[in-house]
Amino acid sequence: MDIAIAGGTGVVGAEVVRVAQARGHATRVLSRSAGVDVRTAVGLENALRGADAVIDTLNIPTLSEKTAKQFFRTTTTNLLDAERRAGVAHHIVLSIVGVDRVPHGYYGAKLAQEEVTAAGDVPWTVLRVTQFHDFAAQMHARLSFGPVHPIAHMRTQPVDVTEVAQRLVDLAERAPQGRARDLAGPREEDLAEMMRAWARHRGMRGWLPRIRVPGAFGRAMRDGTLLPAPDAERGRIAFSQWLSAQPEG
């Protein structure tokens, strides 16, 4: 197969490229360095000619729902339009478990992306996954105020990035199926405890006070709304296994 990867230089996208190439597929990364701008559609149609499928792993580092919605609606529309003209037969989107149950912030933006995809003319598949194992490290770095790192109680079932990439390539190899079964890690974790474990592993010092995130999203973090349904597929690599493989501080 010939697979194009939007966001192919990011954490998930780069792993998708590696997995696809290991299986013998041709890959093309849609990036500005290759003369392709998904946000403006410059070079996009030509870059997609001859591709069998597109895997969209694009991401935007923002907490603004408005900014994220504009980004995902624009990039998804541009991809679908270019795919239709180029004759691409399958559009695969990486999304997040719970976007339809907690349509706020970044989750609301990902739900908007799914809606644009479903309304398009290109046959599609959406894979919703839970947070990745490095979510604890990201939150530890993001919620930093000098030596203070607030930690929030969140019920999550983190999944390994490599297993996500493998599943995305699996889906690209198959016929479009709309909503695929969700993918989650092997067991539930507490984000606060994950962040504490990450800090210990890295030898980081500082105060990690537990906070209660307010509002609807805070409730969803605590009540299990963001956990996968019972019929979701489960990965094999647990957070503790991933952590032990990371360099110590």
Buried (B, 14 or more C-beta within 10 A) or exposed (E): BBBBBBBBBBBBBBBBBBBBEEBEBEBBBBBEEEEBBBBEBBBBBEBBEEBBBBBBBBBBEBEEBEBBBBBBBBBBBBBBBBBBEBEBEBBBBBBBBBBBEBBBBBBBBBBBBBBBBEEBEBBBBBBBBBBBBBBBBBBBEEBEEEEEBBBBBBBBBBBBBBBBBBBBBBBBBEEBBEBBBBBBBBEBBBBBEBBBBBBEBBEEEEEBEEEEBEEEBBEBBBEBBBBBEEEBBBBEBBBEEBBEEEEEE
